[in-house]
Amino acid sequence: MHNKIGLILSGGMDSISIAWWKKPDIAFTVDYGQKAAKAEIQSSTQICKTLNIPHYIIAVDCSSLGSGDMAGKKSDKNAPESDWWPYRNQMLITLVAMKAISLDVKKLLIGTVSNDAFHKDGSQEFIKSISNLLELQEGGISIQAPAINMSTIELIKESKIPHEHLLWAHSCHTSNIPCGRCRGCNKYHNILHELGIS
């Protein structure tokens, strides 16, 4: 069996654009107790069906560890923003890798874009460090962020994802029904406006 490429697919604009662009062998969506998990799974499932990508849903309830908008509770005192969930990318990568290793995945893609570097786990340094850590362990899985030097707009244009499919993205941090007020919803509407489709 050949070494496979997997994608951590949140169902947001960035990850579904990477799914369209890179056409991975497998995609993984994690329900870790976030408030919008159901809608994220629906969005991810839809794009995977369209692209004929096998889709695995991993459910591990980490809601007691969450912080801020995504957890539906007060942000941790160390939070730089209200939507902060401590160590979220590290958690997602670890949980997905635990499943991916059994499916012969050797490379995991994550949907980090340039403005995610505001958080430490969206930086080049973080991606390199966690990739080195996984490669050191059983399975030798590497982590790549193919859009880390692109803005979301640049990624969407590079991916050539049709706008009608981009609209499937779920970006709300607080609910399965978009609240229209959180940072995720604001980004979603700003991107659509910039693309001229709002």
C-alpha positions, -999 to 999 in steps of 0.1 A, spaced: 0 0 0 14 34 -10 22 61 16 -9 84 18 -14 121 22 -40 130 48 -57 163 56 -70 177 89 -103 191 76 -122 215 99 -148 224 73 -137 260 73 -128 280 42 -90 273 45 -92 236 50 -119 229 23 -99 250 -1 -68 229 6 -90 198 1 -100 211 -34 -64 221 -42 -44 192 -29 -69 163 -33 -55 143 -4 -60 105 -1 -79 108 32 -94 135 53 -100 137 90 -124 158 110 -123 160 148 -152 165 171 -133 175 202 -162 191 220 -163 224 202 -197 241 199 -198 240 161 -187 204 157 -219 192 140 -218 219 113 -180 214 108 -186 177 102 -214 184 77 -193 209 57 -163 185 57 -185 155 47 -200 175 18 -166 184 3 -152 149 7 -182 134 -10 -178 158 -39 -141 150 -42 -146 113 -35 -121 114 -5 -125 89 23 -135 108 54 -129 98 90 -146 115 119 -127 113 152 -148 121 184 -129 127 216 -147 150 241 -121 175 253 -148 201 262 -137 202 298 -103 215 286 -116 242 262 -116 279 266 -134 308 250 -159 310 222 -153 275 208 -159 259 242 -188 282 251 -171 294 282 -149 322 296 -115 324 280 -85 313 299 -65 341 315 -36 334 290 -59 337 260 -48 363 233 -83 363 218 -118 352 229 -118 323 204 -87 306 219 -86 269 227 -53 261 244 -30 239 223 -57 233 198 -35 226 167 -12 204 188 -43 185 200 -58 181 166 -25 170 150 -20 144 177 -55 130 176 -55 127 138 -20 112 137 -32 85 162 -57 74 136 -37 82 105 -8 59 114 -31 29 110 -41 40 75 -5 43 62 -6 81 61 29 95 59 21 132 54 -6 152 72 -17 186 58 -31 213 80 -50 244 68 -28 271 84 -27 304 65 -4 334 69 -25 354 94 -28 323 117 8 331 128 -8 355 152 -11 323 173 21 304 181 5 272 167 0 289 134 36 298 129 63 282 107 83 274 139 54 254 153 48 234 121 84 226 118 87 216 155 56 194 156 65 177 123 100 169 137 83 155 168 60 132 149 87 121 125 108 111 155 80 87 166 65 55 152 50 60 117 73 88 108 44 111 99 53 146 87 32 178 90 29 203 62 10 235 59 9 242 22 -8 276 25 11 290 54 26 317 33 -8 326 17 -37 347 28 -71 330 27 -79 349 -5 -47 338 -21 -54 302 -11 -89 302 -25 -77 316 -58 -48 291 -60 -71 262 -52 -97 272 -78 -125 259 -56 -158 269 -72 -176 296 -52 -207 274 -47 -186 249 -29 -168 275 -9 -202 285 5 -204 251 22 -177 262 47 -186 266 83 -165 292 101 -186 301 132 -168 295 164 -199 295 187 -227 275 171 -238 251 144 -259 280 131 -237 309 122 -239 336 149 -227 364 125 -207 381 152 -177 359 161 -142 362 145 -149 332 124 -182 346 110 -166 380 104 -137 364 84 -162 343 64 -183 373 54 -153 395 48 -138 369 24 -170 365 5 -173 403 2 -137 405 -11 -144 378 -36 -176 396 -47 -200 368 -38 -217 382 -8 
